[in-house]
Amino acid sequence: MNHSSRRRFLAGLGTAGAAAIIANRGLRGQTTPNARAIDCHHHFVSPGWIKALTAKENRKVAGYTTWFALPQLRPYTPAKDIEDMDRDGVAASMLSCTTPGVWFGDPEETRGLAREMNDFGARTVSDHKTRFGLFAILPLPTIDDSLREIEYAFDTLKADGVGILSSYGNHWLGDPIFRPVLDELNRRNAVVYVHPTDAPCCQELMPGVGPGTVEYNTDTARTIFSLLGTNAATRYNNIRFIFSHGGGTMPSLVERFGIGQPDNINQNLRATPEPNSRLYHLRRFYYDTAQSTNVVQMQGLKTVAGAGQIVYGTDYPFGSLAKHLAGLRECGFNASELEGVHRENALKLFPRLKS
């Protein structure tokens, strides 16, 4: 997730956005064999969310910097989204909210934004059932409001899963404060898509460096470790987690995550993990490919988690659908593994999208 590219999008997909579209068209012929891909990291925006972010533009609110530039934003439309998907070889996309989410310190505002986003997303899915799915956003960190929104999202809107951030304040997902929400999601065998953010602890550490450069991937690794280190991953064994950006920095940290000592880590990675061990959970989690379609990240992730746990994701509209498909072909996957990443692995989570 690139900071400057987000600013370009939220300013209206200006000159750089037009250049990206031209580049994508140049790749169209290359993506034809993968025309049934399912994008699991695909963002949308609602009118209410844009209005709220406009009012907070480039201000720090509730510990988060709302650095979006919005004066010329072109509203999101499903028709334009589908046009881009058709052009670049994507059959279906799971809609989700992007950072900074909906929490800016006011619970009432957060409840309203989450509901408006979810209703907007659900209408989009209802109008295009085979093209979209919905990760409903929760009004975290407020627990009772999130429990009510879970009930509404699944029982009324029939959402495919929920989307949450990697941290709220300086609390990651293994923290017991989230237990009532994750217990309910566990009871429902939910798919939980986790999008990175930059926690208040670690903002603006390097002047001029946007959070997408280092912090988003680091926060993803932090929240994964918080689930492993507190045994929360075992408590929430029924949740199908999807972590963004190839698991962030997790693949390079497995030795430090307690998977094995320096003299046996490679042997442990080759072995079948013990039930509920840390490696067991790393191999049951899912990871998307957004902004990570390079051989270093993908082969590291394949070694840790297995190709069967990797799902196609693009970070649309901040990442190119076509370039992600093209990039995956350079990452050392065989044909069967590539078909899994493009589509089949996601169908294990969202079988309704089979067609």
C-alpha positions as CSV (number, residue, x, y, z in Angstrom):
1,M,0.0,0.0,0.0
2,N,1.8,3.1,-1.2
3,H,1.2,6.4,0.6
4,S,1.6,8.6,-2.5
5,S,-0.6,6.4,-4.6
6,R,-3.3,6.6,-2.1
7,R,-3.1,10.4,-2.1
8,R,-3.4,10.3,-5.9
9,F,-6.5,8.2,-5.8
10,L,-8.2,10.2,-3.2
11,A,-7.4,13.3,-5.1
12,G,-9.4,11.9,-8.1
13,L,-7.1,9.5,-9.9
14,G,-5.2,12.3,-11.6
15,T,-2.4,12.1,-14.1
16,A,-0.7,9.2,-12.4
17,G,-4.0,7.3,-12.2
18,A,-4.5,7.8,-15.9
19,A,-1.0,6.5,-16.6
20,A,-1.7,3.4,-14.5
21,I,-4.9,2.8,-16.5
22,I,-2.9,3.0,-19.8
23,A,-0.3,0.6,-18.4
24,N,-3.0,-1.8,-17.3
25,R,-4.5,-1.9,-20.8
26,G,-1.1,-2.8,-22.1
27,L,-1.2,-5.9,-19.9
28,R,-4.7,-6.9,-20.9
29,G,-3.7,-9.6,-23.3
30,Q,-1.3,-11.1,-20.7
31,T,-4.1,-11.6,-18.1
32,T,-6.6,-13.4,-20.4
33,P,-5.8,-16.9,-19.1
34,N,-6.5,-15.7,-15.5
35,A,-9.9,-14.1,-16.3
36,R,-11.6,-15.8,-13.3
37,A,-9.4,-14.4,-10.6
38,I,-11.0,-13.4,-7.2
39,D,-9.6,-10.3,-5.6
40,C,-9.6,-10.5,-1.8
41,H,-8.1,-7.1,-1.2
42,H,-10.3,-4.6,-3.0
43,H,-11.5,-1.3,-1.6
44,F,-14.6,0.8,-2.0
45,V,-15.8,4.0,-0.5
46,S,-19.2,5.3,0.4
47,P,-20.4,9.0,0.2
48,G,-20.6,9.3,4.0
49,W,-17.1,8.0,4.5
50,I,-15.7,10.4,2.0
51,K,-17.6,13.3,3.6
52,A,-16.2,12.3,7.0
53,L,-12.6,12.0,5.8
54,T,-12.9,15.4,3.9
55,A,-13.8,17.1,7.2
56,K,-10.7,15.5,8.8
57,E,-8.3,15.9,6.0
58,N,-4.6,15.9,7.0
59,R,-5.4,16.2,10.7
60,K,-4.6,13.9,13.6
61,V,-7.8,12.5,15.1
62,A,-7.9,9.8,17.8
63,G,-4.2,9.2,17.4
64,Y,-4.4,8.6,13.7
65,T,-3.2,10.9,10.9
66,T,-6.0,11.3,8.3
67,W,-3.6,12.3,5.6
68,F,-5.9,11.7,2.7
69,A,-6.2,14.5,0.0
70,L,-9.8,14.6,-1.1
71,P,-10.8,17.9,-2.8
72,Q,-11.4,16.4,-6.3
73,L,-12.4,12.9,-5.3
74,R,-14.4,11.0,-8.0
75,P,-17.1,8.9,-6.1
76,Y,-16.7,5.2,-6.2
77,T,-19.2,3.5,-8.5
78,P,-19.7,-0.3,-9.0
79,A,-20.0,0.3,-12.8
80,K,-16.4,1.7,-13.0
81,D,-15.1,-1.0,-10.7
82,I,-16.6,-3.8,-12.8
83,E,-15.2,-2.1,-16.0
84,D,-11.8,-2.3,-14.4
85,M,-12.2,-5.9,-13.4
86,D,-13.4,-6.9,-16.8
87,R,-10.6,-5.1,-18.5
88,D,-7.9,-6.7,-16.3
89,G,-9.1,-10.2,-15.8
90,V,-10.9,-10.4,-12.4
91,A,-14.2,-12.3,-12.0
92,A,-15.1,-11.2,-8.5
93,S,-13.9,-8.9,-5.7
94,M,-14.4,-8.7,-2.0
95,L,-15.2,-5.2,-1.0
96,S,-13.6,-3.7,2.1
97,C,-12.8,-0.4,3.8
98,T,-9.3,0.9,3.8
99,T,-7.2,2.6,6.4
100,P,-7.9,4.7,8.6
101,G,-11.2,2.8,8.9
102,V,-14.1,4.5,10.8
103,W,-12.8,5.2,14.3
104,F,-11.9,8.8,15.0
105,G,-12.7,8.9,18.7
106,D,-16.4,9.5,18.6
107,P,-18.5,6.2,19.1
108,E,-21.6,7.7,17.6
109,E,-19.8,8.8,14.5
110,T,-18.2,5.4,14.2
111,R,-21.5,3.6,14.5
112,G,-23.0,5.7,11.8
113,L,-20.0,5.4,9.4
114,A,-19.8,1.6,9.8
115,R,-23.5,1.2,9.1
116,E,-23.5,3.5,6.1
117,M,-20.5,1.8,4.6
118,N,-22.0,-1.6,5.2
119,D,-25.4,-0.7,3.7
120,F,-23.7,0.8,0.7
121,G,-21.5,-2.3,0.2
122,A,-24.4,-4.7,0.7
123,R,-26.4,-2.8,-2.0
124,T,-23.5,-3.2,-4.4
125,V,-23.3,-6.9,-3.7
126,S,-27.1,-7.3,-4.1
127,D,-27.0,-5.6,-7.4
128,H,-24.0,-7.7,-8.7
129,K,-24.1,-10.9,-6.7
130,T,-21.6,-12.8,-8.9
131,R,-19.1,-9.9,-9.1
132,F,-18.7,-8.8,-5.5
133,G,-18.6,-9.9,-1.9
134,L,-18.6,-7.8,1.3
135,F,-16.2,-7.6,4.3
136,A,-18.4,-5.6,6.6
137,I,-16.6,-3.1,8.7
138,L,-17.0,-3.2,12.5
139,P,-17.1,0.0,14.7
140,L,-14.1,-1.1,16.7
141,P,-12.8,-0.4,19.3
142,T,-16.3,-0.1,20.8
143,I,-17.1,-3.6,21.8
144,D,-20.9,-3.6,22.2
145,D,-21.4,-1.6,19.0
146,S,-19.3,-4.1,17.2
147,L,-21.3,-7.0,18.5
148,R,-24.5,-5.4,17.3
149,E,-22.9,-4.7,13.9
150,I,-21.8,-8.4,13.6
151,E,-25.4,-9.5,14.1
152,Y,-26.7,-7.0,11.5
153,A,-23.9,-7.7,9.0
154,F,-24.3,-11.5,9.0
155,D,-28.0,-11.9,9.7
156,T,-29.5,-9.0,7.8
157,L,-26.9,-8.1,5.1
158,K,-25.6,-11.6,4.7
159,A,-22.0,-10.3,4.5
160,D,-19.3,-12.7,3.4
161,G,-17.0,-11.7,6.4
162,V,-15.8,-8.7,8.3
163,G,-12.9,-6.4,7.8
164,I,-11.0,-5.0,10.7
165,L,-7.7,-3.2,11.2
166,S,-4.5,-4.8,12.5
167,S,-4.6,-2.6,15.6
168,Y,-6.7,0.0,17.5
169,G,-4.7,2.4,19.6
170,N,-1.8,0.4,20.8
171,H,-3.7,-2.9,21.0
172,W,-3.3,-5.7,18.6
173,L,-5.8,-8.5,17.9
174,G,-4.5,-10.9,20.5
175,D,-5.3,-8.4,23.2
176,P,-8.1,-9.6,25.6
177,I,-10.0,-6.4,25.1
178,F,-11.1,-7.7,21.7
179,R,-12.1,-11.1,23.1
180,P,-16.0,-10.6,23.1
181,V,-15.9,-9.6,19.4
182,L,-13.5,-12.3,18.3
183,D,-15.3,-14.9,20.4
184,E,-18.6,-14.1,18.5
185,L,-16.8,-14.2,15.1
186,N,-15.3,-17.5,16.1
187,R,-18.8,-18.8,17.0
188,R,-19.9,-17.8,13.6
189,N,-16.9,-19.5,11.8
190,A,-16.4,-16.1,10.2
191,V,-13.8,-14.9,7.6
192,V,-12.0,-12.0,9.1
193,Y,-10.0,-9.8,6.7
194,V,-7.3,-7.8,8.5
195,H,-6.1,-4.6,6.9
196,P,-2.9,-2.9,8.2
197,T,-2.7,0.5,9.9
198,D,0.0,2.4,11.7
199,A,-0.5,2.3,15.4
200,P,-0.1,5.5,17.5
201,C,3.2,4.1,18.9
202,C,4.9,4.1,15.6
203,Q,3.7,7.1,13.6
204,E,6.0,9.7,12.0
205,L,9.2,7.9,13.2
206,M,11.0,8.7,10.0
207,P,10.2,12.2,8.6
208,G,8.9,12.1,5.1
209,V,8.3,8.3,5.1
210,G,4.7,7.3,4.6
211,P,3.3,4.5,6.8
212,G,2.9,2.2,3.8
213,T,6.7,1.9,3.4
214,V,7.4,0.1,6.6
215,E,4.8,0.4,9.3
216,Y,1.8,-1.3,7.6
217,N,3.8,-4.5,7.0
218,T,5.3,-4.3,10.5
219,D,1.8,-3.8,12.1
220,T,0.6,-6.9,10.3
221,A,3.4,-8.9,11.7
222,R,2.7,-7.5,15.2
223,T,-0.9,-8.5,15.2
224,I,-0.1,-12.0,13.8
225,F,2.4,-12.5,16.7
226,S,-0.1,-11.1,19.2
227,L,-2.5,-13.9,18.2
228,L,0.3,-16.5,18.4
229,G,2.0,-15.3,21.6
230,T,-1.2,-15.0,23.7
231,N,-2.7,-18.3,22.5
232,A,-5.6,-16.3,21.0
233,A,-5.0,-18.1,17.7
234,T,-6.1,-21.3,19.4
235,R,-9.0,-19.7,21.2
236,Y,-10.2,-18.4,17.8
237,N,-9.6,-21.6,15.9
238,N,-12.8,-21.3,13.8
239,I,-11.9,-17.8,12.4
240,R,-10.5,-17.8,8.9
241,F,-8.1,-14.9,9.1
242,I,-6.8,-13.2,5.9
243,F,-3.8,-11.0,6.5
244,S,-2.8,-8.3,3.9
245,H,0.3,-7.8,1.9
246,G,1.7,-11.3,2.1
247,G,1.6,-11.4,5.9
248,G,3.8,-8.2,6.1
249,T,7.2,-8.9,7.6
250,M,6.0,-12.2,9.2
251,P,7.8,-14.5,6.8
252,S,11.2,-13.1,7.7
253,L,10.5,-13.3,11.4
254,V,9.5,-16.9,11.8
255,E,12.7,-17.8,13.7
256,R,12.0,-15.0,16.2
257,F,8.3,-16.1,16.4
258,G,9.4,-19.3,18.2
259,I,9.0,-21.7,15.2
260,G,12.4,-23.1,16.0
261,Q,15.9,-22.4,17.1
262,P,18.7,-21.6,14.6
263,D,19.9,-25.2,14.5
264,N,16.5,-26.7,13.6
265,I,14.3,-24.0,12.0
266,N,14.6,-25.4,8.5
267,Q,13.8,-28.9,9.8
268,N,10.8,-27.6,11.6
269,L,9.5,-25.8,8.5
270,R,9.7,-29.1,6.6
271,A,7.9,-31.1,9.3
272,T,4.1,-31.3,9.9
273,P,3.4,-28.9,12.7
274,E,1.9,-30.0,16.0
275,P,-1.8,-29.1,16.4
276,N,-2.3,-25.5,17.8
277,S,1.4,-24.8,17.6
278,R,2.6,-21.5,16.2
279,L,3.5,-22.9,12.9
280,Y,0.1,-24.8,12.8
281,H,-1.7,-21.4,13.0
282,L,0.6,-19.7,10.5
283,R,-0.3,-22.5,8.1
284,R,-4.1,-22.1,8.7
285,F,-4.1,-18.4,8.2
286,Y,-4.6,-16.9,4.8
287,Y,-2.5,-14.1,3.2
288,D,-3.2,-11.9,0.2
289,T,-0.8,-10.8,-2.5
290,A,-1.5,-7.1,-2.5
291,Q,1.6,-5.0,-3.2
292,S,3.6,-8.2,-2.6
293,T,3.9,-10.0,-6.0
294,N,7.7,-10.3,-5.8
295,V,9.6,-13.6,-5.6
296,V,11.2,-12.8,-2.3
297,Q,7.8,-12.3,-0.5
298,M,5.9,-15.0,-2.3
299,Q,8.5,-17.7,-1.9
300,G,9.1,-16.8,1.7
301,L,5.4,-17.0,2.4
302,K,5.0,-20.2,0.4
303,T,7.7,-21.8,2.6
304,V,6.1,-20.7,5.8
305,A,2.4,-21.1,5.0
306,G,2.1,-23.1,1.8
307,A,0.8,-22.0,-1.6
308,G,-2.7,-23.2,-0.6
309,Q,-3.0,-20.3,1.9
310,I,-2.2,-17.5,-0.5
311,V,-5.1,-15.6,-2.1
312,Y,-5.0,-13.0,-4.9
313,G,-5.3,-9.4,-3.6
314,T,-4.5,-6.1,-5.3
315,D,-5.2,-3.2,-3.0
316,Y,-7.5,-1.8,-5.7
317,P,-7.7,1.0,-6.6
318,F,-4.2,1.8,-5.2
319,G,-2.7,-1.3,-6.8
320,S,-3.2,-2.5,-10.4
321,L,-5.3,-5.6,-11.0
322,A,-3.4,-6.5,-14.2
323,K,0.1,-5.9,-12.8
324,H,-0.6,-8.1,-9.8
325,L,-1.7,-11.0,-12.1
326,A,1.4,-10.4,-14.3
327,G,3.7,-10.2,-11.3
328,L,2.5,-13.5,-9.8
329,R,3.7,-15.3,-12.9
330,E,7.2,-14.2,-12.0
331,C,7.1,-15.6,-8.4
332,G,8.0,-19.2,-9.0
333,F,4.6,-20.8,-8.6
334,N,3.8,-23.9,-10.7
335,A,0.6,-23.9,-12.8
336,S,-1.5,-25.6,-10.1
337,E,-0.3,-23.3,-7.4
338,L,-1.0,-20.3,-9.5
339,E,-4.5,-21.3,-10.2
340,G,-5.0,-21.8,-6.5
341,V,-3.7,-18.3,-5.8
342,H,-5.8,-16.7,-8.5
343,R,-9.1,-18.4,-7.6
344,E,-9.3,-21.8,-6.0
345,N,-7.9,-20.9,-2.6
346,A,-10.5,-18.1,-2.3
347,L,-13.3,-20.4,-3.2
348,K,-12.5,-22.4,-0.1
349,L,-13.6,-19.3,1.8
350,F,-16.3,-18.0,-0.5
351,P,-17.9,-21.0,-2.3
352,R,-20.9,-19.0,-3.4
353,L,-18.6,-17.3,-6.0
354,K,-18.2,-20.6,-8.0
355,S,-19.5,-20.2,-11.5
